[in-house]
Amino acid sequence: MKTAERQFTTISGVPIEPLYGPEALSGVDLAAPGDFPYTRGIHRDMYRGKLWTMRQFSGFATPEETNRRYHYLLAQGQTGLSVAFDLPTLMGYDADHAMAQGEVGKCGAAISSLEDMEILFRGIPLGDVTVSMTINSPAAVLWAMYLAVAEQQGVDWARLSGTLQNDILKEYIAQKEYIFPPRPSMRLVTDTIEFGAQHVPRFNPISISGYHIREAGSTAVQELAFTLRDGLEYADWAIERGMAIDEFAPRLSFFFNAHSDFFEEIAKYRAARKIWATVMRDRYGAKSERSLKLRFHAQTAGCSLTWQQPYNNVVRTALQAMAAVLGGAQSLHTNSLDEAYALPSEHAVTIALRTQQVLAYESGVTATPDPLGGSYFLEKLTLETEAAANRYIRQIDEMGGMIAAIEAGFPQTEIADASYRYQREVESGERTVVGVNRFQSDDQPIELLQIDEGSARHQEQKLAALRARRDHNRVMKTLDALKRAAEGTENTMPYLVDAVRAYATLGEICDSLRVVFGTYQETTRL
Amino acid sequence: MQTPIRVLVAKPGLDGHDRGAKVIARALRDAGMEVIYTGLRQTPEMIVNAALQEDVQVIGLSILSGAHNAIVPRVLELLREHDMSDVKVILGGIVPDEDAEALKKQGVAAVFQPGASLDAIVQFIRTAVTV
């Protein structure tokens, strides 16, 4: 193909000029890292002061097996934990529920009760390690279990540090693991934000997530815009609850994808910080610097990994991780080479962790903050990304906010259109995916982690024993109290903590809430 | 004009990752087929009932959670019970080779793994249904 005819665009379809020069810097705010609007980073010294947290998302089969993996990862130099729960847990079903059949332990650890949570963190001092939990619809319940385990370990809640994903809006938009309708779900999220501010002040009660939006096929701009607009929705609800912006905004954290288009991703993180700082100051009147600074976790793009020639995934992940680091991430997960097939094997997760360690200790990119700042191309792309995201944010404001937009199917349709467009481009050969639509060769077989039905049986047996052993009256009493709180306007967190302490199961607690809140079914759109 | 091929695209199990199902549904529709998409969290019973009521020739199942060995044989069993074994069942998602082979032996017409092209899926359905 002749160069003159060829269109150059980012992977999201943003056109790229033949050359960028000094004119690209007009209108660019080159405030130093650590200064408003933090485009160049939230700290003046960035990784010179402190490296990002290397936090591999991990969980599979039983809590016993996942606990062993955590001990292994910590021994290998990982600096934080990140819990993956299985689908029944994410959907608020116990391991012995009919809907859990075939799913127990497949996509994460199966946690049905406080007993499972105790096993998950056996031998791990919760006062010393930060823990992130990818749990959404039943986040308040799993957090209550975590707090109860900390209590048993004798750790004061004020010392606990970590992150609850707890972002329900992106579930309706993208990942679709929802239980209750949007409004009661938002009430539960607000309960955790309020409870956290009062009792667990070092814990991030929410990680507002673009990752899943991107994995569902969005563009970089859609990921950014929908995520930040979700953030504003949570802020509005917390303010409505009576909290002041600076009471809770410092604990709002973010989670973005690190996709394959190197510069587009770096521009996305820089634009994210600038938009958030500006909107927190100008729209909400935030005064605390900590409210203005957008902190984020990044994970390399699972959807970019290929089944064909899986070793190539190590290279993809390394480049994506480098983009996250050059974009100023506070913590990072690198995917394992086998993740187009299965949850990672110990061998594969070790390479993924080593990738971060090579970046941190060998590549030199950590030596100075925002080393790409001032690049003609990157600065221009940052401005364009910011402008395009702000257009979406205004559009959603005009629709009446994110819940109204979700009910109208707006973000869902935008994402489905983008993902179909991308797939068509791959299909036609306009987009090259190495090893898939070009440069094909025979695949090398790799060793995979297998999860058999033994995990499900083990979990079912433990649950049966627990149900027989616990104080039934106390369980019923705490569940009744929870229901009454849910029907009213009280914060549900103290009631959830009481219920899990009595060893009420996740399924029983969620069923109690289902009775009060109802369940959600989306209108299916193609 | 020929009657269009009717396809039920279904998402069984608890998995909410519907990107693939939606892309496939659109691609089949663009290829001239009539597509009914069930939406999320369908039990095998719901899927087979929908296939019966919609009188489809093909059921496309999308499963990314690893629950295929529990779900797909149940769908096949229900189809046999309803005397609907002529309905072709195709499966897409994260399905390891050995599981794919075993499921094909049980009656699945084809398994499409990550990276499969939309065109290959369209062509497969056209061939499988006209034969």
Interface residues (C-beta under 8 A of the other chain):
Chain A: L87 P88 L90 M91 Y93 M99 A100 Q101 G102 E103 K106 C107 E171 Q175 K176 E177 Y178 E215 A216 G217 C303 T306 W307 Q308 A340 Y341 A342 A416 S419 Y420 Q423 E427 V433 V436 N437 L448 I451 Q521 E522 T524 L526
Chain B: G13 L14 D15 G16 H17 D18 R19 K22 V23 A25 R26 A27 R29 V35 Y37 T38 G39 L40 R41 S65 G66 A67 H68 N69 A70 I71 I94 P96 Q113 P114 G115 S117 L118 D119
